[in-house]
Amino acid sequence: MAGNEACMQGTLAELGQYLGNWDIEDSTLSQEEGGWVAGPGARWNFICLGSGKENGTAIQDFWLPPDGKVGTNLRTYNTETQSWDIAWTITGMSGFAHFQAKKDDSGNIVMHYKSPLPDPNRRITFFPPDANGWKWKLEFAIGEDGAWVEVYRISATPSVQ
């Protein structure tokens, strides 16, 4: 983790805790099969942009699935809104998606789409890492009451590559 000190200070540490290279196991909720179906997995690499102990500027990550559609997020902390501004793009996407995220009382990082607004509404939650890795979930707001339903999940473990 040499060079990551800049992203392990202050508010950058909220997402700095995910720095490193991760092997991903994923699964999708299948309406046809009535349960969770294993996905192809991926690698997800998080890096610190900035140098020195107090010069962290952003956290960038690279989503590397086996289909070759590389994705990237650029995550910066906005001190005015006390939240994260996140830009996401992936191979084949024109433009980018903008998210805003905040750390909740449980220590989770909860992301909401800002633009373009998806239908149905969605949110993503990063759970705090432990010695074995971390988890992540995508939920859709379903039905008239907008109840959150988990539709995709990720389990990340430290990469052996």
C-alpha positions in Angstrom: 0.0 0.0 0.0 3.0 2.3 -0.4 1.8 5.7 -1.7 -1.7 5.4 -0.3 -1.1 7.5 2.8 -2.7 10.5 1.1 -6.1 8.6 0.8 -6.0 7.2 4.3 -6.4 10.6 6.0 -9.5 12.5 6.9 -12.7 11.9 4.8 -10.7 10.3 2.0 -10.2 7.3 4.3 -14.0 6.6 4.0 -13.3 5.1 0.6 -9.5 4.7 1.1 -10.3 1.6 3.1 -11.1 -0.1 -0.2 -7.7 0.6 -1.7 -6.0 -2.4 -3.3 -6.8 -5.2 -5.7 -9.8 -7.4 -5.2 -11.2 -10.6 -6.6 -14.9 -10.4 -7.0 -17.6 -13.0 -6.7 -21.0 -11.7 -7.8 -24.5 -12.9 -8.1 -27.8 -11.6 -9.5 -31.3 -12.1 -8.3 -33.1 -14.1 -11.0 -36.8 -13.8 -11.4 -36.8 -16.8 -13.9 -34.9 -19.1 -11.6 -36.4 -17.8 -8.3 -33.1 -17.2 -6.5 -29.5 -16.0 -6.7 -27.4 -16.9 -9.8 -23.6 -16.7 -9.7 -22.1 -14.2 -12.1 -18.8 -14.3 -14.0 -16.8 -12.5 -11.3 -14.3 -9.7 -11.9 -11.3 -7.9 -10.5 -11.8 -4.5 -8.9 -8.7 -2.3 -8.3 -8.8 0.8 -6.2 -6.0 3.4 -6.3 -5.2 6.7 -4.6 -4.7 9.8 -6.7 -2.4 12.2 -4.9 0.9 12.0 -3.1 2.3 12.7 0.3 0.5 12.3 3.6 -1.9 15.2 3.1 -2.3 15.5 -0.7 -4.9 13.0 -1.5 -7.2 14.3 -4.1 -9.4 11.3 -5.2 -9.9 7.6 -5.4 -10.1 5.9 -8.7 -11.1 2.3 -9.3 -11.1 0.0 -12.3 -13.8 -2.7 -12.8 -12.2 -5.5 -14.8 -14.8 -8.2 -15.7 -13.9 -11.2 -17.9 -16.0 -9.8 -20.9 -13.4 -7.0 -21.3 -15.8 -4.1 -20.7 -13.5 -2.1 -18.4 -15.2 0.4 -16.1 -13.9 3.2 -14.0 -15.1 5.4 -11.2 -13.5 8.7 -10.1 -14.5 9.5 -6.5 -13.8 12.9 -4.9 -15.0 14.3 -1.6 -17.1 17.5 -1.8 -16.5 19.4 1.5 -19.5 21.8 0.7 -22.0 19.0 0.6 -20.1 16.6 2.9 -20.6 13.8 0.4 -18.8 12.0 -2.4 -19.2 13.0 -6.0 -18.6 10.0 -8.2 -18.4 9.7 -12.0 -18.8 6.2 -13.6 -18.2 5.1 -17.1 -17.7 1.7 -18.8 -16.7 0.5 -22.3 -19.5 1.2 -24.7 -21.2 3.8 -22.5 -21.5 7.3 -24.0 -20.9 9.9 -21.2 -21.0 8.9 -17.6 -23.3 8.4 -14.7 -23.0 10.7 -11.7 -23.5 9.4 -8.2 -23.5 11.1 -4.8 -22.6 9.1 -1.7 -22.4 9.5 2.1 -21.3 7.4 5.0 -24.2 6.4 7.1 -24.3 5.8 10.9 -23.4 2.1 10.4 -20.2 3.0 8.5 -21.7 1.9 5.2 -21.1 4.1 2.1 -24.5 4.6 0.4 -24.5 5.8 -3.2 -27.5 7.3 -5.1 -27.8 8.1 -8.8 -27.9 11.8 -9.5 -27.8 11.6 -13.3 -29.1 10.1 -15.5 -31.8 9.1 -13.1 -32.6 5.4 -13.6 -36.0 3.8 -13.6 -36.5 2.1 -11.2 -34.6 4.2 -8.7 -31.4 2.5 -7.5 -28.9 2.7 -4.7 -25.5 1.0 -4.0 -24.1 0.2 -0.6 -20.5 -0.6 0.3 -20.1 -2.4 3.6 -17.0 -1.8 5.7 -14.2 -4.2 5.0 -12.8 -6.7 7.5 -9.8 -9.0 7.4 -11.5 -11.2 4.8 -12.6 -8.4 2.4 -15.9 -6.6 2.0 -19.4 -6.7 0.5 -21.4 -4.5 -1.8 -25.1 -4.5 -3.0 -27.3 -2.9 -5.6 -30.9 -2.4 -4.8 -33.9 -1.3 -6.9 -36.9 0.6 -5.5 -39.8 -1.6 -6.5 -43.6 -1.2 -6.3 -45.8 1.7 -5.4 -44.2 2.1 -1.9 -40.7 2.1 -3.4 -39.4 -0.7 -1.2 -35.7 -1.5 -1.7 -35.0 -4.9 -3.2 -31.5 -6.3 -3.5 -30.9 -7.4 -7.1 -27.1 -7.7 -7.4 -24.4 -8.5 -4.8 -20.6 -8.6 -4.7 -18.2 -10.2 -2.3 -14.6 -8.9 -2.6 -11.5 -10.7 -1.3 -7.9 -9.6 -1.6 -6.5 -10.5 -5.0 -3.9 -13.2 -5.2 -2.6 -11.9 -8.6 
